[in-house]
Amino acid sequence: MKTMKWMVGLLVLVGILALSIHSFATHGDRPATNKAIVLAAFGTTVPEAQKALDHIDSLAKQAFPQVEIRWAYTSKIVRNKLAKQGKVIDSPETALSRLMDEGYTHVAVLPLHTIPGAEFHELYHNVRLFGQMAGGFQQVAVALPLLSSHQDMVQVAKAMLHHVPAQRTADEAVVLMGHGSEHHPSDAIYPAMNQVFQEMDPNVFVGTVEGYPAIDDLLPKLRAREVKKVYLMPLMAVAGDHARNDMAGPDADSWKSILEKNGYTCESILQGTGEYPRVVQVWLDHLHTAYTQLQ
């Protein structure tokens, strides 16, 4: 009997302690909510390409006028090159650490990637870890990259076609260069995006530098369409090294050189998708969805 009374007493004591701990954890005013946004891009060292990111920055600040907005570059190579020029840009992890130290409680991160590829998933994983730290952020949210649904693809395709030079005629082709991701399943988004463009205009094609379809895959399609002129456009946030060298550069292996060798006249449009307001709006819509999740 004594043993039973002792056990009952112990259970009551444990219950009281549990209630006391719960009361301690919830007692007092909840910390003030302090929200911020991190815009995370691969980054660029090309001065002419920076205007795309500046444009995104301007539109983001218009869309979220009362919110602290920070930038981060995911590429260590880009960050190191810029640092040698006296321009210090944080990594996403450093940007988040600064915000945590400064007392921000809720953070939404917008990945300025085109597809949910390897870089996006690495960023997503690391950002989520910040949300699990004891004593850290109350909540973090990661927005989706640009092409994350069929609706995104349609919206972006319409926006891109709106920016094709007005003098282009229906019998002239447009070839858009995406980056591609040879070893990641999200590379399949590029053929899907190509189909979306094809349904809108059969002389518009999507290719990639490091995935499928490559420029060699597009040549038979261009021949079948019997076009004589090709407009080249980047399907990337900035018109950086890939656009200026791999797409429009003078070397023999650039898309422009390959197409000219095959008898096509080429014209390059060196503008990243970040320079087109209607494309940026897709990113900002994704950011708004993530931001509204912060409670």
Beta strands, then each sheet from edge to edge (+ up, - down):
strand 1: 35-41
strand 2: 68-73
strand 3: 106-111
strand 4: 139-142
strand 5: 173-178
strand 6: 204-208
strand 7: 229-234
strand 8: 265-268
sheet 1: 2+ 1+ 3+ 4+
sheet 2: 6+ 5+ 7+ 8+
end
